[in-house]
Amino acid sequence: MAAPGRRRKGTMPKIVDHERRRAEIVETTWRLISRRGLDGATLREVAADAGYANGAIKPYFPTKSALLQATYRHVFDRTNARSAAATQALAGLAALRAFCLEVLPLDAERLDEARVVIAFWQLALQEPEQAEVNDAAMLHWRSTIRSWLDQAVRAGDVPGQLPVETVAETLLTFLLGAQVAAVFDAAFNSPDLLQTQLDFQLDLLRG
């Protein structure tokens, strides 16, 4: 019999892919929040849903706040990955519309993402560190939207005197508000209606 605490000869230690485990935890968390909200996404519940022992999440995310921040970043990155693929060969208003369609809650996946984002906003109201994460994400979107509007101006697709900064803020406000409206007032903000609202806004830009 091998001495206690020693590996048997010829056995190999189990190799854990820590990055994969982190990704699995975050994936489980955002799905859980979309179904049960923030209160339902305790570390214990996340561990249970992911199939891990209670306490197994602590080495990766020592606090719930750290886990929720990583989860928000994950959802934001999902949206950015889709929009990057959708806008790869586009510019100006065409790229802007394709980007907006990836942000708007037009299917079950994006609606679940909106639920997670709304829950995170509640947290950001109370925790400055979380608010900074959201601010950085929105700054990225502002910059991207403005660049496409600038392209549209140069291409002559919109009037040259277009107030780009104001329009960018208007569109961003619409996108964020649409996430809330689709969750809480779905009858008036179905996927078809949200696309109609978006196209109305873009048509206004063309003058």
C-alpha positions as CSV (number, residue, x, y, z in Angstrom):
1,M,0.0,0.0,0.0
2,A,1.3,3.4,-0.9
3,A,2.1,5.8,2.0
4,P,-0.7,8.3,2.8
5,G,-0.4,11.5,0.7
6,R,1.8,9.9,-1.9
7,R,0.9,9.0,-5.5
8,R,1.1,5.5,-6.6
9,K,3.9,4.7,-8.9
10,G,3.0,5.2,-12.5
11,T,-0.1,7.4,-11.9
12,M,-0.3,10.9,-13.3
13,P,-1.8,13.9,-11.6
14,K,-5.1,15.1,-13.0
15,I,-4.5,18.1,-15.3
16,V,-7.1,20.9,-14.9
17,D,-7.7,23.4,-17.7
18,H,-8.2,26.4,-15.6
19,E,-9.2,28.8,-18.4
20,R,-11.8,26.3,-19.6
21,R,-13.1,26.0,-16.1
22,R,-13.4,29.7,-15.7
23,A,-15.2,29.9,-19.1
24,E,-17.6,27.2,-18.0
25,I,-18.4,29.0,-14.7
26,V,-19.1,32.3,-16.5
27,E,-21.2,30.5,-19.1
28,T,-23.3,28.9,-16.3
29,T,-23.6,32.2,-14.5
30,W,-25.1,34.2,-17.3
31,R,-27.5,31.5,-18.1
32,L,-28.5,31.3,-14.5
33,I,-29.0,35.1,-14.2
34,S,-31.2,35.1,-17.3
35,R,-33.5,32.6,-15.6
36,R,-33.4,33.6,-12.0
37,G,-31.9,37.1,-11.7
38,L,-29.0,38.2,-9.6
39,D,-30.4,36.8,-6.3
40,G,-30.6,33.3,-7.9
41,A,-27.0,33.4,-9.0
42,T,-25.3,32.7,-5.7
43,L,-21.9,31.0,-5.8
44,R,-23.5,27.9,-4.4
45,E,-26.2,27.8,-7.1
46,V,-23.6,28.5,-9.8
47,A,-21.5,25.6,-8.6
48,A,-24.4,23.3,-8.5
49,D,-25.6,24.2,-12.0
50,A,-22.0,23.8,-13.3
51,G,-21.7,20.4,-11.7
52,Y,-18.9,21.4,-9.3
53,A,-18.6,20.9,-5.5
54,N,-19.6,23.7,-3.3
55,G,-16.7,26.0,-2.9
56,A,-15.0,25.0,-6.2
57,I,-15.7,28.4,-7.7
58,K,-13.8,30.3,-5.0
59,P,-10.3,29.8,-6.5
60,Y,-11.5,31.3,-9.8
61,F,-13.8,34.0,-8.5
62,P,-13.3,34.7,-4.8
63,T,-16.4,36.9,-4.6
64,K,-19.8,37.1,-6.3
65,S,-18.9,40.6,-7.5
66,A,-15.8,39.3,-9.3
67,L,-17.9,36.6,-10.9
68,L,-20.6,39.0,-12.1
69,Q,-18.1,41.4,-13.5
70,A,-16.6,38.5,-15.6
71,T,-20.0,37.5,-16.6
72,Y,-20.9,41.0,-17.9
73,R,-17.7,41.1,-19.8
74,H,-18.5,37.7,-21.3
75,V,-21.9,38.9,-22.5
76,F,-20.5,42.1,-23.9
77,D,-17.8,40.2,-25.7
78,R,-20.4,37.9,-27.2
79,T,-22.2,40.9,-28.7
80,N,-19.0,42.4,-30.0
81,A,-17.9,39.1,-31.6
82,R,-21.3,38.9,-33.4
83,S,-21.1,42.5,-34.5
84,A,-17.5,42.2,-35.7
85,A,-18.6,39.3,-37.9
86,A,-21.7,41.1,-39.2
87,T,-19.9,44.3,-40.0
88,Q,-16.7,42.9,-41.4
89,A,-17.4,43.8,-45.0
90,L,-19.6,46.9,-44.3
91,A,-19.1,50.6,-43.6
92,G,-21.2,53.6,-42.8
93,L,-24.9,53.2,-42.2
94,A,-24.9,49.6,-43.4
95,A,-22.3,48.7,-40.7
96,L,-24.2,50.7,-38.1
97,R,-27.4,48.9,-38.8
98,A,-25.8,45.5,-38.7
99,F,-24.2,46.4,-35.4
100,C,-27.5,47.6,-33.9
101,L,-29.2,44.4,-35.0
102,E,-26.7,42.4,-33.0
103,V,-27.3,44.5,-29.9
104,L,-31.1,44.5,-30.1
105,P,-32.9,41.6,-28.3
106,L,-34.2,40.0,-31.5
107,D,-34.1,36.4,-30.4
108,A,-34.1,34.3,-27.2
109,E,-30.3,34.4,-26.9
110,R,-30.1,38.2,-27.1
111,L,-33.1,38.6,-24.9
112,D,-31.3,36.5,-22.2
113,E,-28.2,38.7,-22.7
114,A,-30.4,41.8,-22.1
115,R,-31.7,40.3,-18.8
116,V,-28.1,39.8,-17.7
117,V,-27.1,43.4,-18.7
118,I,-30.1,44.8,-16.8
119,A,-29.2,42.8,-13.7
120,F,-25.6,44.1,-14.0
121,W,-26.8,47.7,-14.2
122,Q,-28.5,47.2,-10.8
123,L,-25.1,46.1,-9.4
124,A,-23.3,49.0,-11.1
125,L,-25.6,51.5,-9.3
126,Q,-24.1,50.4,-6.0
127,E,-20.5,49.4,-6.8
128,P,-18.2,51.9,-8.5
129,E,-15.9,49.2,-9.8
130,Q,-18.8,47.6,-11.7
131,A,-19.9,51.0,-13.0
132,E,-16.4,51.6,-14.4
133,V,-16.6,48.3,-16.3
134,N,-19.9,49.4,-17.8
135,D,-18.5,52.9,-18.6
136,A,-15.6,51.3,-20.5
137,A,-18.0,49.1,-22.5
138,M,-20.2,52.0,-23.4
139,L,-17.2,54.1,-24.4
140,H,-16.2,51.4,-26.8
141,W,-19.6,51.4,-28.4
142,R,-19.8,55.2,-28.6
143,S,-16.5,55.3,-30.4
144,T,-17.5,52.6,-32.8
145,I,-20.9,54.2,-33.6
146,R,-19.3,57.6,-34.2
147,S,-16.7,56.1,-36.6
148,W,-19.5,54.6,-38.7
149,L,-21.4,57.9,-38.7
150,D,-18.3,59.7,-39.8
151,Q,-18.0,57.2,-42.7
152,A,-21.6,57.9,-43.6
153,V,-21.0,61.6,-43.7
154,R,-17.9,61.2,-45.9
155,A,-19.8,58.9,-48.2
156,G,-22.6,61.4,-48.5
157,D,-25.2,59.0,-47.1
158,V,-26.2,61.5,-44.5
159,P,-26.1,65.3,-44.4
160,G,-22.7,66.8,-43.9
161,Q,-23.9,68.9,-41.0
162,L,-25.1,65.9,-39.1
163,P,-24.3,66.3,-35.4
164,V,-22.4,63.0,-35.1
165,E,-21.9,63.1,-31.3
166,T,-25.6,63.8,-30.6
167,V,-26.7,61.2,-33.0
168,A,-24.4,58.6,-31.6
169,E,-25.7,59.3,-28.1
170,T,-29.3,59.0,-29.4
171,L,-28.7,55.7,-31.0
172,L,-26.9,54.3,-27.9
173,T,-29.8,55.4,-25.7
174,F,-32.2,53.7,-28.1
175,L,-30.2,50.5,-28.0
176,L,-29.9,50.4,-24.2
177,G,-33.6,51.4,-23.8
178,A,-34.6,48.7,-26.2
179,Q,-33.0,46.0,-24.0
180,V,-35.1,47.2,-21.1
181,A,-38.3,47.5,-23.2
182,A,-37.9,44.1,-24.8
183,V,-37.7,42.5,-21.4
184,F,-40.5,44.5,-19.6
185,D,-42.8,45.6,-22.4
186,A,-42.4,42.9,-25.0
187,A,-45.9,43.4,-26.6
188,F,-44.8,46.8,-28.0
189,N,-41.2,45.8,-28.5
190,S,-41.2,42.5,-30.4
191,P,-38.3,41.7,-32.8
192,D,-40.2,43.1,-35.8
193,L,-41.2,46.3,-34.0
194,L,-37.6,46.8,-32.7
195,Q,-36.3,46.5,-36.3
196,T,-39.0,48.9,-37.5
197,Q,-38.0,51.4,-34.8
198,L,-34.3,51.1,-35.7
199,D,-35.0,51.6,-39.4
200,F,-37.1,54.7,-38.6
201,Q,-34.2,56.2,-36.7
202,L,-31.7,55.5,-39.5
203,D,-34.1,56.9,-42.1
204,L,-34.3,60.1,-40.1
205,L,-30.5,60.5,-40.5
206,R,-30.7,60.4,-44.2
207,G,-32.8,63.5,-44.1
